[in-house]
Amino acid sequence: MPYVTDIEVRTAQASEYDAVQAVFGAAMMFEVTPDELGRQLFEPERALVATDGGEVIGSTRALTRDLSVPGGVVAAAHVTGVGVKSTHRRRGVMSRLIGQQLREVPEAIAVLWASEPAIYGRFGYAAAAWGTSYEVDLHRVGPPTGPIRPGELGELSADEALKELPRILSLMQQLRPGVSDRSELRWQKHLEDKPDDRGGRTALRIVVHRDETDTVDGYALWRGKMVWGPTGPAYEVNVEELVAPSPTAYRVLWQHLLTMDLSAKLGYGYAAVDEPLLQLVKTPTALDRRVSESLWLRITDVRRALQEREYAVPVDVVLEVTDDLIEANTGRFRLTATGSSVSCERTDDAADLTLSVAELAAAYLGGRPLAEFATTGRVTEDTPGSLNHATAAFRWPLAPVSLEVF
Ligand SMILES: CC(C)(COP(=O)(O)OP(=O)(O)OC[C@H]1O[C@@H](n2cnc3c(N)ncnc32)[C@H](O)[C@@H]1OP(=O)(O)O)[C@@H](O)C(=O)NCCC(=O)NCCS
């Protein structure tokens, strides 16, 4: 690909928020509107811009956030805002931005949601979590049934929610890998609910579940849409987030949402592939599930990243890793782990498995078996038995889930 040499790639300045937003808005074809919280969340020192004659024509940003991984919560560069002006595309601008970003981020892993699955594999990213979306036929689904105590369900204002919801999200991070944390400012943004962003739906409704001690132990964020069909009401319920680590809260919240008066359809975009709702409804096919890539992950420091997670069973394996972009990741690493005691060090010992950083990234959150990649030759088993051994260690009991596009 012919590289354009007069394009400069550099760190953004705080004053460039509008220029960066304008490029991203134009690239993603959304109208940029005033966004004070977005401005406050901008981390210029973690954004890169590509400029042509001084004009910003491309950008990428990394957000400082934590992510749940098997056995813990770690710092993960949350990559977003990747865009190149249409007049400057296919000349290597994104490649320079992403390459530099991956070499510079201090975190051992980077994650993103891809607009198109064909974009990021070339940079060593791999889909590490599948997302599932539902288009539920409420007349057919057969919702969960069970008692609901008076006072068990209630609604909160955004201000009240800011005090209760972060704690529930933290509990969810202990349950599943792939869940991003939210700072107080990010929570404010998440619950901001600007009328222009509602897409013809109601204001955001924040429904919570309370346990026997009156403590909030689960919540759902949802909106409704009034739709009248030829035979009467056919309203739509759109669930934006449901976080309920307690089984009772989970059942009661779904029971509430799936039995909403006047409604015919329910949409939900952030289910896990092993979402427990599958067990609770009478007709799982009425969920009309679609599975696609959700969180993409890139390992920027193999040794550190492998040490930052836990493993499902004790493991001792030598991995021969290749990385076309980050030289320090190439080589042999011995991974040994028992419970929370994990070590990953360079070694000269013979390899048990040979693979690239992309396969490691796919398996990192525990949702995709390493053995999956042996079937296409992307993982090679050098020592018989090591593939099953490593596959079992990298897997995790519950599938990873990413709860928001960032
Ligand atoms: C995606 C985007 C950032 C790529 O920028 P770019 O500067 O044109 O990318 P590059 O020139 O560095 O392309 C590098 C390679 O990726 C490929 N590529 C780029 N965008 C692609 C896409 N959307 N689908 C498939 N391949 C893509 C290019 O063909 C090129 O391949 P090659 O090396 O085999 O020739 C740009 O097209 C864009 O802004 N798109 C709209 C916004 C968007 O989707 N952003 C991503 C948000 S997650």
The ligand as an SDF file (V2000), in Angstrom:
LIG
                    3D

 48 50  0  0  0  0  0  0  0  0999 V2000
  -11.9350    1.8640    8.9390 C   0  0  0  0  0  0  0  0  0  0  0  0
  -11.0580    3.0680    8.5900 C   0  0  0  0  0  0  0  0  0  0  0  0
  -10.6340    3.7390    9.8980 C   0  0  0  0  0  0  0  0  0  0  0  0
   -9.8400    2.5750    7.8230 C   0  0  0  0  0  0  0  0  0  0  0  0
   -8.9510    3.6700    7.5850 O   0  0  0  0  0  0  0  0  0  0  0  0
   -7.9000    3.6620    6.4080 P   0  0  0  0  0  0  0  0  0  0  0  0
   -6.9120    4.7360    6.6810 O   0  0  0  0  0  0  0  0  0  0  0  0
   -8.5910    3.6640    5.1160 O   0  0  0  0  0  0  0  0  0  0  0  0
   -7.2110    2.2160    6.6070 O   0  0  0  0  0  0  0  0  0  0  0  0
   -5.8360    1.7460    5.9880 P   0  0  0  0  0  0  0  0  0  0  0  0
   -5.5900    2.4460    4.6970 O   0  0  0  0  0  0  0  0  0  0  0  0
   -4.7650    1.8230    7.0000 O   0  0  0  0  0  0  0  0  0  0  0  0
   -6.1840    0.2200    5.7090 O   0  0  0  0  0  0  0  0  0  0  0  0
   -5.3860   -0.8400    6.1410 C   0  0  0  0  0  0  0  0  0  0  0  0
   -5.9450   -2.1100    5.5670 C   0  0  0  0  0  0  0  0  0  0  0  0
   -7.2370   -2.3560    6.1380 O   0  0  0  0  0  0  0  0  0  0  0  0
   -8.1880   -2.5440    5.1060 C   0  0  0  0  0  0  0  0  0  0  0  0
   -9.4370   -1.9420    5.5440 N   0  0  0  0  0  0  0  0  0  0  0  0
   -9.6170   -0.6920    5.9720 C   0  0  0  0  0  0  0  0  0  0  0  0
  -10.8980   -0.4800    6.2900 N   0  0  0  0  0  0  0  0  0  0  0  0
  -11.5410   -1.6390    6.0700 C   0  0  0  0  0  0  0  0  0  0  0  0
  -12.8940   -2.0430    6.1970 C   0  0  0  0  0  0  0  0  0  0  0  0
  -13.8430   -1.2050    6.6300 N   0  0  0  0  0  0  0  0  0  0  0  0
  -13.2030   -3.3150    5.8840 N   0  0  0  0  0  0  0  0  0  0  0  0
  -12.2430   -4.1530    5.4390 C   0  0  0  0  0  0  0  0  0  0  0  0
  -10.9430   -3.8200    5.2930 N   0  0  0  0  0  0  0  0  0  0  0  0
  -10.6060   -2.5670    5.6090 C   0  0  0  0  0  0  0  0  0  0  0  0
   -7.6300   -1.8150    3.9130 C   0  0  0  0  0  0  0  0  0  0  0  0
   -8.1500   -2.3170    2.7020 O   0  0  0  0  0  0  0  0  0  0  0  0
   -6.1580   -2.0900    4.0560 C   0  0  0  0  0  0  0  0  0  0  0  0
   -5.8790   -3.4000    3.5670 O   0  0  0  0  0  0  0  0  0  0  0  0
   -4.5360   -3.7500    2.7700 P   0  0  0  0  0  0  0  0  0  0  0  0
   -3.4140   -3.4510    3.7330 O   0  0  0  0  0  0  0  0  0  0  0  0
   -4.6860   -5.1950    2.4680 O   0  0  0  0  0  0  0  0  0  0  0  0
   -4.5250   -2.8500    1.5830 O   0  0  0  0  0  0  0  0  0  0  0  0
  -11.8110    4.0900    7.7150 C   0  0  0  0  0  0  0  0  0  0  0  0
  -12.1870    3.4450    6.5230 O   0  0  0  0  0  0  0  0  0  0  0  0
  -13.0440    4.6700    8.3660 C   0  0  0  0  0  0  0  0  0  0  0  0
  -12.9550    5.7090    9.0060 O   0  0  0  0  0  0  0  0  0  0  0  0
  -14.2200    4.0060    8.2130 N   0  0  0  0  0  0  0  0  0  0  0  0
  -15.4760    4.4740    8.7470 C   0  0  0  0  0  0  0  0  0  0  0  0
  -15.4620    4.5230   10.2630 C   0  0  0  0  0  0  0  0  0  0  0  0
  -15.1680    3.1870   10.8820 C   0  0  0  0  0  0  0  0  0  0  0  0
  -15.7000    2.1570   10.5050 O   0  0  0  0  0  0  0  0  0  0  0  0
  -14.2640    3.2170   11.8910 N   0  0  0  0  0  0  0  0  0  0  0  0
  -13.9020    2.0520   12.6600 C   0  0  0  0  0  0  0  0  0  0  0  0
  -14.6530    2.1440   13.9550 C   0  0  0  0  0  0  0  0  0  0  0  0
  -14.4210    0.6770   14.9180 S   0  0  0  0  0  0  0  0  0  0  0  0
  1  2  1  0
  2  3  1  0
  2  4  1  0
  2 36  1  0
  4  5  1  0
  5  6  1  0
  6  7  2  0
  6  8  1  0
  6  9  1  0
  9 10  1  0
 10 11  2  0
 10 12  1  0
 10 13  1  0
 13 14  1  0
 14 15  1  0
 15 16  1  0
 15 30  1  0
 16 17  1  0
 17 18  1  0
 17 28  1  0
 18 19  1  0
 18 27  1  0
 19 20  2  0
 20 21  1  0
 21 22  1  0
 21 27  2  0
 22 23  1  0
 22 24  2  0
 24 25  1  0
 25 26  2  0
 26 27  1  0
 28 29  1  0
 28 30  1  0
 30 31  1  0
 31 32  1  0
 32 33  2  0
 32 34  1  0
 32 35  1  0
 36 37  1  0
 36 38  1  0
 38 39  2  0
 38 40  1  0
 40 41  1  0
 41 42  1  0
 42 43  1  0
 43 44  2  0
 43 45  1  0
 45 46  1  0
 46 47  1  0
 47 48  1  0
M  END
$$$$
